[in-house]
Amino acid sequence: MNETAKRARATIDLAAVRSNVRALRDRAPRAELMAVVKSDGYGHGAVRCARAAREAGADWLGTALPEEAFALRAAGDTGRLMCWLWTPGGPWRTAVEQDIDVSVSGMWALREVTAAARACGRTARVQLKIDTGLGRNGCMPADWSELTAAARAAEAEGVLRITGVWSHFACADEPGHPSIAAQLTAFHEGLAIAERAGLRPEVRHLANTPALLTLPEAHFDLVRTGIGIYGISPSPEVGTSQELGLRPAMTLEAALASVKRVPGGHGVSYGHHYTTPGETTLALVPLGYADGVPRHASNGGPVLVAGKWRTVAGRIAMDQFVVDLGGDSAEPGDPAVLFGPGDRGEPTAEDWARVAGTIGYEIVTRIGTRVPRVYVDSDTRSATEGDRTLTGGTA
C-alpha cells in the first residue's frame, strides 16, 4: 500500500458491485442491462467497476464523455458500449472506429457522425435521443420526424445503423410524480414515429436506476443502471440501499493525524463555529473539501471514531477537519470511517448526503484523486490498487 493510502483511502468492494448488478438484473429479467461508469465510475474507478459489472452479466457499458468510452476500449473492453454527451467537433471518427454507440439529439450531430463514418469507411452505430420532458439533451418532439427521417436515409445509404432510440426520466426517483406517466406516453409516441420512418433499433431504453426499481412498464429492451450498481439508493422515496437489496461498494476512511486534550472554551477550525463545551479530546481527520468531503457538512458530518459516531466539530477545511471525542480516547493513526456500507456501525454516503443537503450520488462521485482507491474482493479477500487494465475476455 502506498504512503498516501496510509493517510486515507477509498476501499472499493468489487464483490459488492457484482452483487448489485445481479440484483438489478433480477428486477428487470426481460431487458438487457447497461452499467453506467461515467465520471470514473461515480468515483469508484471506471475500469475496475466495468470489469466487475461485465463479470456479473452487464450487457452494455455507458459513459457520458467519449474520452471515458475510449479509456474503456484502451483497457480492453470489447463489448457493447455507448456514450451520449457530445459537442460540435467531437471525436466522432474515433468513436466510429472503436465501434462505440454514439447518441444523436439533433441534425448537427447526425451530420457530424455521418461525415465521420464516410471519412473512415465504417458504419457508425447511432442511438437517437428524444426529449420526452427532462429538458436537457434530446431532440424535441416537434423536430423528431425530421431527425428520424434523415437518420433512416443515412441508414439506407449504409453510412450508419440506428441501434437505439432512448430518453431519460426527470422524476423517476419520486414515485407517482405526474411527469413519469407523461414521459412514458411521449416515449411511446416517439417510438411510433421512428417506426413509421422505417427505423428498427436494437434497443429502446428509458429506465434509469429508480425506474428499473419501480416502473417495470418502462424497462423496454434495456435498462441503464448508474448509482444502483455502486449500492446507493437513488432517493429515500425509492427506499434505502438495504431495502433495495443493494450493498454500498465504497468505504472512505482516514488515519487520525492528531489527538490532543484541550480546555473548555477552545475554538475549533476556521471562524470558531464550534467551541468546546468543556475539557475534551479533539481528533484531527486528514481529509477535507479538496478530497471531496462537502464543506456543507461542517458541524454535522458523521464519522465513526473509537467505536462511536462523532460529528464534525467546526468547519471542514481544505485538507482536514476535527471531531470532538468528549471523554473518550484515541491515538494518532487510529481509523476514522466517514462512510461505508453501514453494517459495521459506520455512517453511509446517504447519511452524509442528508447532512449536506445533497444526494448520495454527489458524495461518492466527488471523492478526489488525492484519495487512492484500494480494490478488494470480499469473495476472494484479495486487494489491489489502481485501475490500469481489464483482463479476462470481454471486460
Stockholm file with secondary structure:
# STOCKHOLM 1.0

chainA/1-395         MNETAKRARATIDLAAVRSNVRALRDRAPRAELMAVVKSDGYGHGAVRCARAAREAGADWLGTALPEEAFALRAAGDTGRLMCWLWTPGGPWRTAVEQDIDVSVSGMWALREVTAAARACGRTARVQLKIDTGLGRNGCMPADWSELTAAARAAEAEGVLRITGVWSHFACADEPGHPSIAAQLTAFHEGLAIAERAGLRPEVRHLANTPALLTLPEAHFDLVRTGIGIYGISPSPEVGTSQELGLRPAMTLEAALASVKRVPGGHGVSYGHHYTTPGETTLALVPLGYADGVPRHASNGGPVLVAGKWRTVAGRIAMDQFVVDLGGDSAEPGDPAVLFGPGDRGEPTAEDWARVAGTIGYEIVTRIGTRVPRVYVDSDTRSATEGDRTLTGGTA
#=GR chainA/1-395 SS CCHHHHHEEEEEEHHHHHHHHHHHHHHSTTSEEEEECHHHHHTTCHHHHHHHHHHTTCCEEEESSHHHHHHHHHTTCCSEEEECCCCTTCCHHHHHHTTCEEEECSHHHHHHHHHHHHHHTSCEEEEEEBCSSSCSSSBCHHHHHHHHHHHHHHHHHTSEEEEEEECCCSSTTSTTCHHHHHHHHHHHHHHHHHHHTTCCCSEEECCCHHHHHHCGGGCTTEEEESGGGGTCCSCTTTCCTTTTTCCCCEEEEEECCEEEEECTTCEESGGGCEECSSSEEEEEESCCGGGTCCGGGTTTCEEEETTEEEEEESCCCSSCEEEEEETCCCCTTCEEEEESSSTTSCCCHHHHHHHHTSCHHHHHHTCCTTSCEEEEETTTTEEEECCCCCCSSCC
#=GC SS_cons         CCHHHHHEEEEEEHHHHHHHHHHHHHHSTTSEEEEECHHHHHTTCHHHHHHHHHHTTCCEEEESSHHHHHHHHHTTCCSEEEECCCCTTCCHHHHHHTTCEEEECSHHHHHHHHHHHHHHTSCEEEEEEBCSSSCSSSBCHHHHHHHHHHHHHHHHHTSEEEEEEECCCSSTTSTTCHHHHHHHHHHHHHHHHHHHTTCCCSEEECCCHHHHHHCGGGCTTEEEESGGGGTCCSCTTTCCTTTTTCCCCEEEEEECCEEEEECTTCEESGGGCEECSSSEEEEEESCCGGGTCCGGGTTTCEEEETTEEEEEESCCCSSCEEEEEETCCCCTTCEEEEESSSTTSCCCHHHHHHHHTSCHHHHHHTCCTTSCEEEEETTTTEEEECCCCCCSSCC
//
